[in-house]
Amino acid sequence: MCRLFIDRVNQRLEQLIPDSPRPLYAAARYSLLSPGKRLRPSLVLATAVTFGADLESALDPACAIEMVHTYSLIHDDLPCMDDDDLRRGKPTLHKVFPEGIALLAGDYLLTDSFEVLGKAPKLSAEERLRLVQILSRSAGSQGMIGGQATDIGSAGTGIDEKALLEMHREKTGALLAASLQFGAVVGRTSEAIYPLLMSLGYEIGLAFQFLDDLLDAVSSKEALGKNVKRDAALQKPTAVAFYGIEGVEKKLQTFETSIHQKLLELPAGAPLIADLLWQNLWARKSLAH
């Protein structure tokens, strides 16, 4: 089923971005269609199916989430941010296209994601509006952008534990929480489930960021398909810098137990979501050894 999710998302993304020689479209396709885990859109689909929805009704919302995620990666890699030259085993977008086009390609993906939501088939106007509200909040100052601003502002200055966790919840957890909530909207489930999904998404985000920080410190460029030890070079606040390698490994064990307990509160233990997390999170811990 996870492979089916990825295939359907890839097929739909191909349709959503014009196959055009215009640099803006070509640049967007270069990044958006690069091989990736597609975790966030897959979480949308898995959650929607968990709550009894038709997979196709969740497909455009899932693709909108992936468009926003890809925009964030493009901007992350720019010289004014992390100034990175490798992403998913390929040169970053601003190394292949002019920097200005790379910047605008990210802007394009973010902006058009909301048009995709506004036209999403099989959903009511109220449901589309709810998705727009969730995504704008999760990607904005109270979510991903806010977390990135903290990340940049904290480089070289140090950070306390509370601020570190809040930064990771915003930077990584907010969009994962939005993915779960998207599935709930499409699945037309009870409002009572949303606090659990938000808590679960934030905790998944912490686990992912802690693992990424760990892998950046101990793994290789060949294993990850991106440059490593960048965080230390940039003096960025990371879980490894705060807790140490052994401390991060213990935290990951705690996250795994807690996330498993939360999944048991979803219908039938949410096996599709659990499988996605195994393939994209817990199995990746082996790269640290």
Buried (B, 14 or more C-beta within 10 A) or exposed (E): EBEEBBEBBBEBBEEBBEEEEEBBBBBBBBBBBBEBBBBBBBBBBBBBBBBEBEBEBBBBBBBBBBBBBBBBBBBBBBEEBBEBEBBBEBBBBBBBBEEEBBBBBBBBBBEBBBEBBBEBEEBEEEBBBBBBEBBBBBBEEEBBBBBBBBBEEBBEEEBEEEEBBBBBBBBBBBBBBBBBBBBBBBBBBEEEBBEBBBBBBBBBBBBBBBBBBBBBBBBEEEEBBBBBEBBBEBEBBBBBBBBEBEBBBEBBEEBBEBBEEBBEEBEEEBBBBBBBBEBBBBEBBEBBE
